[in-house]
Amino acid sequence: MKTQILGAIAAAAMLALPAMAQQGDPDSLANQGSAFVKGKTGGAWHAEIERTERGFRIGNPDAEAALIEFVSYTCGHCATFAQEGEAALDMAVLAPGEATVEVRPVIRNAVDLTVSLLVQCGGADGFKDRHRMFMLGQDEWLEKARNAPQSQQQIWARGDKASRMNLARALDFDDMLINRGMSRTDVDACINDDQAALALIRNGNADRTEFGVTATPSFALDGELLSDVHSWTTLYPVLKTRFTPSQSED
């Protein structure tokens, strides 16, 4: 099992992900007066979350549209997307039940693997809190990881149980979840779960094969990868076109 984990991590690390362009300020689609939400009735579908084979899906399971986010927890542009776009998605398309959003992790390195294991640790109802905790706190914990001694980073890069535990302890990941009500026993079990770790790597490989994902963040709408869409400012026009009511509907 250890050999499988190390081999999978090494293969993931060899995937070169192209750099994303810098993201600008987002349009304010969450404004209740915007055309994007015109005619929509409010709801609470943004609180409906279920675990899927490759991630977590948020929203109305009977929605007519489905968006997939492919994200890495060590990707700065993914953190920027979480800051700029996720609250607006909640308000504009998830709450009224217009679409589902499924978040799928991309494993680029051993830190991604450990964080992704912790994000999926626990019930589906707590997924969004865990996901945003790591994304919105990325500046702090990722800087700490980068400043760690090279000898410790080399240990983390192995990706096995012991190195994942070392990483979680050193960056206080375990305490972050314990402070939100999880038990240390449950957190440690998630970190040590080699089957779940291998599943994360296999799922990421499957998404690369099925959708052609080569960069993070990337997005698929209704089963099709969106070309050159890697930020909130480039995703927003696509969603506006998809969800703005036509004049005939007005």
C-alpha positions as CSV (number, residue, x, y, z in Angstrom):
1,M,0.0,0.0,0.0
2,K,2.8,2.4,0.9
3,T,4.4,1.8,-2.5
4,Q,1.1,2.5,-4.2
5,I,0.8,5.8,-2.4
6,L,4.3,6.9,-3.1
7,G,4.1,6.0,-6.8
8,A,0.8,7.8,-7.2
9,I,2.1,10.9,-5.5
10,A,5.2,10.9,-7.7
11,A,3.1,10.6,-10.8
12,A,0.8,13.4,-9.7
13,A,3.8,15.7,-9.0
14,M,5.1,15.2,-12.6
15,L,1.9,16.8,-14.0
16,A,2.9,20.4,-15.0
17,L,-0.1,22.7,-14.5
18,P,0.1,25.9,-16.5
19,A,0.1,29.2,-14.6
20,M,-3.2,31.1,-14.5
21,A,-3.6,34.8,-15.4
22,Q,-4.1,37.1,-12.5
23,Q,-7.8,37.6,-11.6
24,G,-9.4,41.0,-11.4
25,D,-12.3,42.2,-9.3
26,P,-15.5,40.2,-9.9
27,D,-18.8,41.6,-11.2
28,S,-21.4,41.8,-8.5
29,L,-23.8,39.3,-9.8
30,A,-25.1,38.6,-6.3
31,N,-26.8,42.0,-6.3
32,Q,-30.5,41.2,-6.0
33,G,-31.3,43.7,-8.8
34,S,-29.0,42.2,-11.3
35,A,-30.3,40.5,-14.5
36,F,-28.6,37.3,-13.4
37,V,-31.1,36.7,-10.6
38,K,-34.0,38.4,-12.2
39,G,-37.2,36.5,-11.7
40,K,-35.6,33.9,-9.5
41,T,-37.3,32.9,-6.2
42,G,-35.2,32.5,-3.1
43,G,-34.6,29.1,-1.5
44,A,-32.1,27.2,0.6
45,W,-30.7,24.7,-1.9
46,H,-27.2,26.1,-1.2
47,A,-27.4,24.2,2.1
48,E,-28.1,20.8,0.4
49,I,-24.8,18.9,0.1
50,E,-24.1,15.3,-0.8
51,R,-21.0,13.2,-1.3
52,T,-20.4,12.0,-4.8
53,E,-18.0,9.4,-6.3
54,R,-15.4,12.2,-6.9
55,G,-16.2,15.1,-4.7
56,F,-19.2,16.9,-3.0
57,R,-22.2,18.3,-4.8
58,I,-24.1,21.3,-3.5
59,G,-27.6,22.3,-4.6
60,N,-30.9,21.1,-5.9
61,P,-30.4,17.5,-7.3
62,D,-33.1,18.2,-9.9
63,A,-31.5,21.4,-11.2
64,E,-31.3,21.7,-14.9
65,A,-27.6,22.8,-14.9
66,A,-24.5,21.3,-13.3
67,L,-21.2,23.0,-12.7
68,I,-18.1,21.2,-11.6
69,E,-15.2,23.0,-10.0
70,F,-11.8,21.3,-10.3
71,V,-9.6,22.8,-7.5
72,S,-6.3,22.3,-5.8
73,Y,-5.9,23.4,-2.2
74,T,-2.4,24.6,-2.8
75,C,-3.4,26.6,-5.9
76,G,-3.5,30.4,-5.1
77,H,-5.9,31.1,-7.9
78,C,-8.3,28.5,-6.5
79,A,-8.2,30.4,-3.2
80,T,-8.9,33.6,-5.1
81,F,-11.9,32.0,-6.8
82,A,-13.2,30.8,-3.4
83,Q,-13.0,34.4,-2.1
84,E,-14.5,36.1,-5.2
85,G,-17.1,33.6,-6.6
86,E,-18.4,31.0,-4.1
87,A,-20.7,33.3,-2.1
88,A,-22.1,34.7,-5.3
89,L,-22.7,31.2,-6.7
90,D,-24.5,30.4,-3.4
91,M,-26.8,33.3,-3.8
92,A,-27.4,33.5,-7.5
93,V,-27.7,29.9,-8.7
94,L,-27.5,27.5,-5.8
95,A,-30.0,29.0,-3.4
96,P,-32.8,29.3,-5.9
97,G,-32.2,25.7,-7.2
98,E,-31.0,26.7,-10.7
99,A,-27.9,24.6,-10.7
100,T,-25.7,22.2,-8.7
101,V,-22.0,22.9,-8.1
102,E,-19.8,19.9,-7.5
103,V,-16.3,20.5,-6.0
104,R,-13.7,18.0,-7.1
105,P,-10.1,18.1,-5.7
106,V,-7.1,17.9,-8.0
107,I,-4.1,16.3,-6.3
108,R,-0.9,18.1,-7.4
109,N,1.3,17.2,-4.5
110,A,1.4,15.6,-1.1
111,V,0.1,18.7,0.7
112,D,-3.0,18.7,-1.6
113,L,-3.5,15.0,-0.7
114,T,-3.4,15.7,3.1
115,V,-5.7,18.7,2.9
116,S,-8.2,16.9,0.5
117,L,-8.4,14.0,3.0
118,L,-9.2,16.4,5.8
119,V,-11.8,18.4,3.7
120,Q,-13.7,15.1,3.0
121,C,-13.3,14.0,6.7
122,G,-16.7,14.1,8.3
123,G,-20.3,14.4,7.2
124,A,-21.4,16.0,3.9
125,D,-23.2,18.8,5.8
126,G,-19.9,20.1,7.0
127,F,-18.1,20.0,3.7
128,K,-18.5,23.6,2.7
129,D,-17.2,24.8,6.1
130,R,-14.1,22.6,5.8
131,H,-13.5,23.5,2.2
132,R,-13.7,27.3,2.8
133,M,-11.7,27.0,6.0
134,F,-8.7,25.7,4.0
135,M,-9.2,27.9,0.9
136,L,-9.8,31.1,2.8
137,G,-6.9,30.4,5.2
138,Q,-4.5,29.3,2.5
139,D,-2.2,32.3,2.7
140,E,-1.4,31.6,6.3
141,W,-0.9,27.8,6.3
142,L,0.7,27.6,2.8
143,E,3.3,30.2,3.8
144,K,4.0,28.2,6.9
145,A,4.5,25.1,4.7
146,R,6.8,26.9,2.3
147,N,9.0,28.2,5.2
148,A,9.3,24.7,6.8
149,P,12.8,23.2,6.7
150,Q,13.7,21.3,3.5
151,S,14.2,18.1,5.5
152,Q,10.6,18.3,6.7
153,Q,9.3,19.1,3.3
154,Q,11.1,16.1,2.0
155,I,9.3,14.0,4.6
156,W,5.9,15.4,3.6
157,A,6.6,14.7,-0.1
158,R,6.4,11.0,0.5
159,G,2.7,11.1,0.9
160,D,2.4,8.1,3.2
161,K,0.6,7.8,6.5
162,A,3.5,9.0,8.7
163,S,4.3,12.0,6.5
164,R,0.7,13.0,6.2
165,M,0.4,13.0,10.0
166,N,3.6,14.9,10.3
167,L,2.3,17.6,7.9
168,A,-1.1,17.8,9.7
169,R,0.6,18.3,13.0
170,A,3.2,20.8,11.8
171,L,0.6,23.0,10.1
172,D,-2.1,22.6,12.8
173,F,-4.5,21.1,10.3
174,D,-5.7,18.6,12.9
175,D,-6.4,21.4,15.4
176,M,-8.3,23.4,12.8
177,L,-10.9,20.6,12.5
178,I,-10.9,19.7,16.2
179,N,-11.7,23.3,17.0
180,R,-14.8,22.9,14.8
181,G,-16.0,20.0,16.8
182,M,-14.4,16.9,15.4
183,S,-12.6,14.4,17.6
184,R,-8.9,13.8,17.3
185,T,-9.6,10.1,16.8
186,D,-11.7,10.8,13.7
187,V,-9.3,13.3,12.3
188,D,-6.3,10.9,12.7
189,A,-8.3,8.1,11.1
190,C,-9.0,10.3,8.0
191,I,-5.3,11.3,7.7
192,N,-4.3,7.6,8.0
193,D,-6.8,6.3,5.4
194,D,-4.6,5.0,2.6
195,Q,-7.7,3.7,0.6
196,A,-9.2,7.2,0.6
197,A,-5.9,8.7,-0.4
198,L,-5.6,6.4,-3.4
199,A,-9.2,7.1,-4.3
200,L,-8.5,10.8,-4.4
201,I,-5.5,10.3,-6.8
202,R,-7.5,7.9,-9.0
203,N,-10.4,10.3,-9.2
204,G,-8.1,13.2,-10.2
205,N,-6.6,11.0,-12.9
206,A,-10.1,10.1,-14.1
207,D,-11.1,13.8,-14.3
208,R,-8.0,14.5,-16.4
209,T,-8.9,11.7,-18.7
210,E,-12.6,12.4,-19.0
211,F,-12.5,16.2,-19.1
212,G,-8.9,17.0,-20.1
213,V,-8.3,19.0,-16.8
214,T,-4.7,20.3,-16.9
215,A,-5.0,23.5,-14.8
216,T,-6.6,24.7,-11.6
217,P,-9.2,26.0,-11.1
218,S,-11.0,24.6,-14.1
219,F,-14.7,24.2,-14.7
220,A,-17.1,22.0,-16.5
221,L,-20.7,23.1,-17.3
222,D,-23.3,20.4,-18.1
223,G,-20.5,17.8,-18.8
224,E,-18.3,20.0,-21.0
225,L,-15.0,21.5,-19.9
226,L,-15.0,25.3,-20.3
227,S,-12.1,26.4,-22.4
228,D,-9.9,29.2,-21.1
229,V,-12.0,29.6,-18.0
230,H,-9.9,29.6,-14.9
231,S,-11.2,32.4,-12.7
232,W,-14.3,34.1,-11.4
233,T,-14.0,36.9,-13.9
234,T,-14.0,34.4,-16.8
235,L,-16.6,32.1,-15.4
236,Y,-19.1,34.8,-14.6
237,P,-19.9,35.7,-18.3
238,V,-20.5,32.1,-19.1
239,L,-22.9,31.7,-16.1
240,K,-24.6,35.0,-16.9
241,T,-25.3,33.8,-20.5
242,R,-26.6,30.5,-19.2
243,F,-28.9,31.8,-16.5
244,T,-30.0,35.3,-17.5
245,P,-33.7,35.1,-18.5
246,S,-34.4,35.8,-22.1
247,Q,-36.7,38.7,-23.1
248,S,-39.5,36.3,-24.0
249,E,-39.2,34.9,-20.4
250,D,-39.4,38.4,-19.1
